[in-house]
Amino acid sequence: MKLIAKTLGTSALALWAGMAAAADDVTLQLKWVTQAQFAGYYVALDKGFYEEENLNVTIKPGGPDIAPAQVIAGGGADVVLDWMPSALASREKGLPLVNIAQPFKSSGMMLTCRKDAGVETPADFKGKTLGVWFFGNEYPFLSWMSKLGYSTEGGADGVTVLKQGFNVDPILQGQAACVSTMTYNEYWQIIDAGLKPEELVVFKYEDQGVATLEDGMYVMEEKLADPAFADKMVRFVRASMKGWKYAETNPDEAAMIVLDNDASGAQTEAHQKRMMGEVAKLTAGSNGALDPADYERTVASLMSGGSDPVISKAPEGAWTHAITDAALK
């Protein structure tokens, strides 16, 4: 009887030890498809940085019909990547998203226009058709147009908004004078399609004073009240930022890691290496902690829309340093 009891005790102890060592699951929802825009997370996965933090991370690619806010609201992810305008608009509508880390320091958003469409300055937007992304990506554009005093309902003194797919066809086919682009992606698609840089004029949101924060990490506010979840996020942020800093200093290797994780096979080596080089410029200068001044600038931009601002009041509790303070110490 003593031997049986001892055997059972040893088995139970082994089972307990195995359970204690089991990695914690984390599901990350990306804002878009697998590409170098998200290299830091794929690098952290590939290099074992998540494993070192006892995490089992699943990275879910996004797409044109996937809204990160909807995914996390439905319980499909623990943490999502989103642009702050979209996250704050969602919060004002009742979805309590909280920014726990901000790997992207600068905005890569631009409006790229054809000179032969008669666009040289923002004053030339009047009466033109402009391509705009939706699914939460339209908020910085709408805020900019409000700042300029342009209606987005068309007319000689306003602009006509073309709901742009996630491509640059409208500018190539003459359907729009300008289209939304990112420094690391769509601008280069226009160049690769045959238009020359000297045939284009580019308006960076950063230069126009309407830049807002992009690609932050967001979780549901109530989840942060759970110490176990908060600890899991501390480890996730620490490993993710390690991945981002590795990607910045090893851009070509990071691009190849992204390609290895691209199940669609749609990406090319040349494009991903170029994208990683541009993305590294946007994450440079960030250790993952949100800069309150950048947050305030974003909020001010979103509230500057006159009678139709993106958000109607300054948010409360929309970000926290608690996770990065613990992760980066």
C-alpha positions as CSV (number, residue, x, y, z in Angstrom):
1,M,0.0,0.0,0.0
2,K,2.8,2.4,0.8
3,L,4.5,1.6,-2.6
4,I,1.2,2.3,-4.4
5,A,0.7,5.6,-2.5
6,K,4.3,6.6,-3.3
7,T,3.9,5.7,-7.0
8,L,0.6,7.7,-7.2
9,G,2.3,10.6,-5.4
10,T,5.2,10.7,-7.8
11,S,2.8,10.5,-10.8
12,A,0.7,13.3,-9.4
13,L,3.8,15.4,-8.8
14,A,5.1,14.8,-12.4
15,L,1.7,15.7,-13.8
16,W,1.6,18.9,-11.7
17,A,5.1,19.8,-12.8
18,G,4.1,19.3,-16.4
19,M,1.1,21.5,-16.0
20,A,3.1,24.2,-14.3
21,A,5.6,24.2,-17.2
22,A,2.9,24.3,-19.9
23,A,3.3,27.4,-22.0
24,D,0.6,30.1,-21.8
25,D,-1.3,30.6,-25.0
26,V,-1.5,34.0,-26.7
27,T,-3.4,34.7,-29.9
28,L,-2.3,37.8,-31.8
29,Q,-4.5,39.3,-34.6
30,L,-2.7,41.2,-37.2
31,K,-4.1,44.3,-39.0
32,W,-3.3,43.0,-42.4
33,V,-1.8,40.0,-44.3
34,T,1.6,38.4,-43.5
35,Q,4.2,41.0,-44.5
36,A,7.2,42.8,-43.1
37,Q,4.9,45.4,-41.4
38,F,4.6,42.7,-38.7
39,A,8.2,41.4,-38.9
40,G,8.9,41.8,-35.2
41,Y,6.3,39.3,-34.2
42,Y,7.4,36.7,-36.7
43,V,11.0,37.2,-35.7
44,A,10.1,36.7,-32.0
45,L,8.3,33.5,-32.9
46,D,11.1,32.2,-35.2
47,K,13.9,33.1,-32.8
48,G,12.3,31.5,-29.8
49,F,11.8,34.8,-27.9
50,Y,8.2,33.8,-27.1
51,E,9.2,30.4,-26.1
52,E,11.8,31.9,-23.7
53,E,9.0,33.7,-22.0
54,N,7.0,30.5,-21.7
55,L,4.4,31.6,-24.3
56,N,2.8,29.7,-27.1
57,V,1.9,32.4,-29.6
58,T,-0.5,32.0,-32.5
59,I,-0.3,34.8,-35.1
60,K,-3.5,35.3,-37.2
61,P,-3.1,37.2,-40.4
62,G,-5.6,39.9,-41.3
63,G,-7.2,40.8,-44.6
64,P,-9.6,43.2,-46.3
65,D,-12.6,41.8,-44.5
66,I,-11.0,41.4,-41.1
67,A,-11.4,44.2,-38.5
68,P,-9.1,43.6,-35.5
69,A,-11.6,45.3,-33.1
70,Q,-14.4,42.9,-34.2
71,V,-12.1,39.9,-33.8
72,I,-11.1,40.8,-30.2
73,A,-14.7,41.8,-29.3
74,G,-15.8,38.3,-30.4
75,G,-13.1,36.6,-28.3
76,G,-11.0,35.6,-31.3
77,A,-7.8,37.1,-30.0
78,D,-6.0,38.1,-26.8
79,V,-4.2,41.1,-28.4
80,V,-4.7,42.9,-31.7
81,L,-2.7,45.3,-33.8
82,D,-4.6,48.4,-34.8
83,W,-4.2,52.0,-35.7
84,M,-5.0,54.3,-32.8
85,P,-7.7,56.3,-34.7
86,S,-9.6,53.1,-35.3
87,A,-9.0,51.9,-31.7
88,L,-10.2,55.2,-30.1
89,A,-13.2,55.4,-32.4
90,S,-14.1,51.8,-31.3
91,R,-13.6,52.8,-27.6
92,E,-15.9,55.7,-28.0
93,K,-18.5,53.4,-29.5
94,G,-18.3,51.1,-26.4
95,L,-15.5,48.7,-27.1
96,P,-13.0,49.3,-24.3
97,L,-9.7,48.8,-26.1
98,V,-6.5,49.8,-24.3
99,N,-3.1,50.4,-25.8
100,I,-0.5,48.4,-23.9
101,A,2.5,49.0,-26.2
102,Q,3.4,51.1,-29.2
103,P,6.2,49.7,-31.4
104,F,5.6,52.1,-34.2
105,K,6.9,55.6,-33.4
106,S,6.2,57.3,-36.7
107,S,3.4,57.1,-39.3
108,G,3.9,55.6,-42.7
109,M,0.7,56.9,-44.2
110,M,0.7,59.1,-47.3
111,L,-1.6,60.4,-50.0
112,T,0.2,59.8,-53.4
113,C,-1.0,61.9,-56.3
114,R,-0.4,62.1,-60.0
115,K,1.0,65.5,-61.1
116,D,-0.7,65.2,-64.5
117,A,-4.0,65.1,-62.5
118,G,-3.4,68.7,-61.5
119,V,-2.3,68.1,-58.0
120,E,0.8,70.0,-56.6
121,T,-0.5,71.1,-53.1
122,P,-3.4,70.3,-50.8
123,A,-5.2,73.3,-52.3
124,D,-5.5,71.2,-55.5
125,F,-7.5,68.5,-53.8
126,K,-10.7,70.5,-54.4
127,G,-12.9,68.9,-57.0
128,K,-10.7,65.8,-57.2
129,T,-11.4,62.2,-56.5
130,L,-9.2,60.7,-53.7
131,G,-8.8,57.0,-52.9
132,V,-9.3,56.2,-49.3
133,W,-9.1,53.0,-47.3
134,F,-11.9,52.1,-45.0
135,F,-12.4,49.5,-42.3
136,G,-11.0,52.0,-39.7
137,N,-8.2,53.3,-41.9
138,E,-10.3,56.3,-43.1
139,Y,-10.1,58.2,-39.8
140,P,-6.8,60.0,-40.3
141,F,-7.9,61.1,-43.8
142,L,-11.3,62.4,-42.6
143,S,-9.5,64.3,-39.9
144,W,-7.2,65.9,-42.4
145,M,-10.0,66.9,-44.7
146,S,-11.8,68.5,-41.8
147,K,-8.7,70.4,-40.9
148,L,-8.5,71.7,-44.5
149,G,-12.2,72.6,-44.4
150,Y,-13.0,70.2,-47.3
151,S,-16.3,68.4,-47.6
152,T,-16.0,64.7,-48.4
153,E,-19.3,64.7,-50.2
154,G,-17.9,65.9,-53.5
155,G,-18.5,69.2,-55.3
156,A,-16.2,71.9,-56.6
157,D,-15.1,72.9,-53.1
158,G,-14.9,69.5,-51.7
159,V,-13.4,66.1,-52.5
160,T,-15.0,62.9,-53.8
161,V,-14.0,59.9,-51.8
162,L,-13.4,56.7,-53.7
163,K,-13.5,53.7,-51.4
164,Q,-10.2,52.3,-52.3
165,G,-9.5,48.5,-52.3
166,F,-6.2,47.5,-50.9
167,N,-4.4,48.1,-54.1
168,V,-3.4,51.2,-56.2
169,D,-5.5,50.5,-59.3
170,P,-7.5,53.8,-59.1
171,I,-4.4,55.9,-59.7
172,L,-3.0,53.7,-62.4
173,Q,-6.3,53.6,-64.2
174,G,-7.1,57.3,-63.8
175,Q,-10.1,56.7,-61.6
176,A,-8.6,58.9,-58.8
177,A,-6.1,61.8,-58.7
178,C,-4.6,60.5,-55.5
179,V,-4.7,57.2,-53.5
180,S,-3.8,56.2,-50.0
181,T,-0.4,54.6,-49.7
182,M,2.1,53.5,-47.1
183,T,5.8,54.4,-47.2
184,Y,6.6,50.7,-47.0
185,N,4.1,49.2,-49.4
186,E,1.6,50.8,-51.8
187,Y,3.9,53.7,-52.9
188,W,6.3,51.1,-54.3
189,Q,3.5,49.2,-56.0
190,I,2.9,52.4,-58.0
191,I,6.5,52.7,-58.9
192,D,6.7,49.0,-59.8
193,A,3.7,49.5,-62.1
194,G,5.7,52.0,-64.2
195,L,5.0,55.5,-62.8
196,K,8.2,57.5,-62.0
197,P,8.8,59.3,-58.7
198,E,9.0,62.6,-60.6
199,E,5.5,62.0,-62.0
200,L,4.1,61.9,-58.5
201,V,3.6,64.2,-55.5
202,V,3.5,62.7,-52.1
203,F,1.9,64.1,-49.0
204,K,3.1,62.4,-45.8
205,Y,0.6,62.7,-43.0
206,E,3.6,63.4,-40.7
207,D,4.5,66.4,-42.8
208,Q,0.9,67.7,-42.8
209,G,0.6,67.7,-39.0
210,V,-2.1,65.1,-39.0
211,A,-0.1,62.0,-38.4
212,T,-1.6,59.5,-36.0
213,L,-0.2,56.4,-34.3
214,E,-0.3,53.1,-36.2
215,D,0.2,49.4,-35.3
216,G,-0.2,49.6,-31.5
217,M,-0.9,46.6,-29.4
218,Y,-4.5,46.6,-27.9
219,V,-6.3,44.4,-25.4
220,M,-9.7,44.5,-23.7
221,E,-9.7,46.7,-20.6
222,E,-11.4,44.2,-18.3
223,K,-8.8,41.5,-19.1
224,L,-6.0,43.7,-17.6
225,A,-7.7,43.3,-14.2
226,D,-6.6,39.7,-14.2
227,P,-3.1,39.5,-12.8
228,A,-2.4,36.3,-14.8
229,F,-3.4,37.9,-18.1
230,A,-1.4,41.1,-17.3
231,D,1.7,39.0,-16.6
232,K,1.2,37.1,-19.9
233,M,1.0,40.5,-21.7
234,V,4.2,41.7,-20.0
235,R,6.0,38.6,-21.3
236,F,4.4,39.0,-24.7
237,V,5.4,42.7,-25.1
238,R,9.0,42.0,-23.9
239,A,9.5,39.2,-26.4
240,S,7.8,41.1,-29.2
241,M,10.0,44.2,-28.7
242,K,13.0,41.9,-28.7
243,G,11.8,40.7,-32.0
244,W,11.3,44.2,-33.3
245,K,14.8,45.4,-32.3
246,Y,16.3,42.2,-33.9
247,A,14.3,43.0,-37.1
248,E,15.6,46.6,-37.2
249,T,19.2,45.5,-37.1
250,N,18.8,42.4,-39.3
251,P,16.3,43.6,-41.9
252,D,17.1,41.1,-44.7
253,E,17.0,38.2,-42.3
254,A,13.7,39.5,-40.8
255,A,12.2,39.8,-44.3
256,M,13.1,36.2,-45.1
257,I,11.5,35.0,-41.8
258,V,8.3,36.8,-42.9
259,L,8.4,35.0,-46.2
260,D,8.8,31.7,-44.5
261,N,5.6,32.4,-42.6
262,D,3.6,33.6,-45.6
263,A,1.3,30.7,-46.3
264,S,-0.3,32.5,-49.2
265,G,3.0,32.7,-51.1
266,A,1.9,36.1,-52.4
267,Q,4.9,38.1,-51.2
268,T,8.2,38.4,-53.0
269,E,11.7,38.6,-51.5
270,A,12.5,41.9,-53.1
271,H,9.3,43.6,-51.9
272,Q,9.6,42.3,-48.4
273,K,13.2,43.3,-48.0
274,R,12.3,46.8,-49.3
275,M,9.3,46.9,-47.0
276,M,11.4,45.8,-43.9
277,G,13.9,48.6,-44.6
278,E,11.1,51.2,-44.6
279,V,9.3,49.7,-41.6
280,A,12.5,49.9,-39.6
281,K,12.4,53.6,-40.0
282,L,9.0,53.7,-38.3
283,T,9.8,51.5,-35.4
284,A,13.2,53.2,-34.8
285,G,13.2,55.3,-31.6
286,S,10.5,53.2,-29.8
287,N,11.2,50.8,-27.0
288,G,7.6,49.8,-27.0
289,A,6.3,52.3,-24.5
290,L,3.7,54.7,-25.7
291,D,4.9,58.3,-25.8
292,P,2.1,60.4,-24.1
293,A,3.0,63.3,-26.4
294,D,2.3,61.2,-29.5
295,Y,-0.9,60.0,-27.9
296,E,-2.0,63.6,-27.2
297,R,-1.1,64.6,-30.8
298,T,-3.2,61.8,-32.1
299,V,-6.2,62.7,-30.0
300,A,-6.0,66.3,-30.9
301,S,-5.9,65.4,-34.6
302,L,-9.0,63.2,-34.2
303,M,-10.9,65.8,-32.3
304,S,-10.1,68.6,-34.8
305,G,-12.9,67.7,-37.3
306,G,-15.2,70.6,-36.6
307,S,-18.8,69.5,-36.6
308,D,-17.9,65.9,-37.5
309,P,-14.8,64.8,-35.5
310,V,-13.6,61.2,-35.5
311,I,-14.0,61.2,-31.7
312,S,-16.1,63.7,-29.8
313,K,-14.2,63.8,-26.5
314,A,-10.8,63.0,-25.0
315,P,-10.8,59.4,-24.1
316,E,-10.1,58.2,-20.6
317,G,-8.2,55.0,-19.8
318,A,-7.3,54.3,-23.4
319,W,-3.7,53.5,-22.7
320,T,-1.5,52.2,-20.0
321,H,2.2,52.0,-19.2
322,A,1.7,49.2,-16.7
323,I,2.6,46.5,-19.1
324,T,5.7,48.2,-20.7
325,D,6.9,49.4,-17.3
326,A,7.1,45.8,-16.2
327,A,8.3,44.4,-19.5
328,L,11.1,46.9,-20.1
329,K,12.6,47.2,-16.6
